[in-house]
Amino acid sequence: MMFAVTALDKNDHLETRLATRPAHLQFWDDNAASMVLAGPFLDAEGKATGSLMIVKAENQAAAEALVASDPYAEAGLFESVVVRPWNWVINRPETI
């Protein structure tokens, strides 16, 4: 099952994001089978202000646990995180 994750950064936490980014990328590299797509939300200056991720997990609890284990979450970067079941309908790759 797929889940859409929207995570908004706390104000003035860009340095936390930048310092934690290598561990965040390594975490998702290690969990590549669970990651469908991801990228940051940007402000008017092009600086990251949050994240959008589509992840695969067995159920809601597993998706929430996976996202909570992300180094960004563990570093306290996020002001809010919402995990919702999601169905990819348009332009869905055949491999998903």
Secondary structure by P-SEA (a helix, b strand, c coil): cbbbbbbbbcccaaaaaaaaaaaaaaaaaaacccccbbbbbbccccccccbbbbbbcccaaaaaaaaaaccccccccccbbbbbbbbbcccccccc
